[in-house]
Amino acid sequence: MVLTPMGLRVMGRIIPCSIGKGGIRTAKREGDGATPRGNHGIVGCLYRPDRMARPVPWAVPIGPGDLWSDDSSCPDYNKMVRVPYTGTHERLSRADCLYDLVLLTDWNWPIAHPGHGSAIFLHRWRKPGHPTEGCIAMAPEHLLWLARHLRLGARLIVR
């Protein structure tokens, strides 16, 4: 799967997508809004069981207490954590639908380097063309198709 200016190219398809508001960068930093350039693995899938059925056998359900640490001063930086959590974080169980289905990448994971960026996901977009904070976003039907056709360990190439 390759991210091109036209979209995400995978299995002979072009899936329209949005990238980070900071563009594509080689030197990714926490909070820069950029999508990191490189060859990234798909290492997991999260989903909201209150909003959809398990999309793939390897998907992990998320609920109200699940968070993602973006606090580079914490040992759990760039990992899924649970409440109570004192570091800065992003709530995975959101009021909107953006994280109803999430494909996790191995950007700065499993051993995170502080400040190099966290939570680079493939998730649902707000609307076509609307930039993300660094993730890759797409229409929900394309994301579901992608999750069902990828294997754990598939590679995402961002040029």
PyMOL commands that set and color helices and strands:
alter all, ss='L'
color gray80, all
select helices_A, chain A and resi 140-149
alter helices_A, ss='H'
color red, helices_A
select strands_A, chain A and resi 2-4+7-10+13-15+17-18+24-25+35-36+38-47+59-61+66-69+80-82+89-91+101-105+121-124+136-138+155-158
alter strands_A, ss='S'
color yellow, strands_A
deselect
rebuild
show_as cartoon
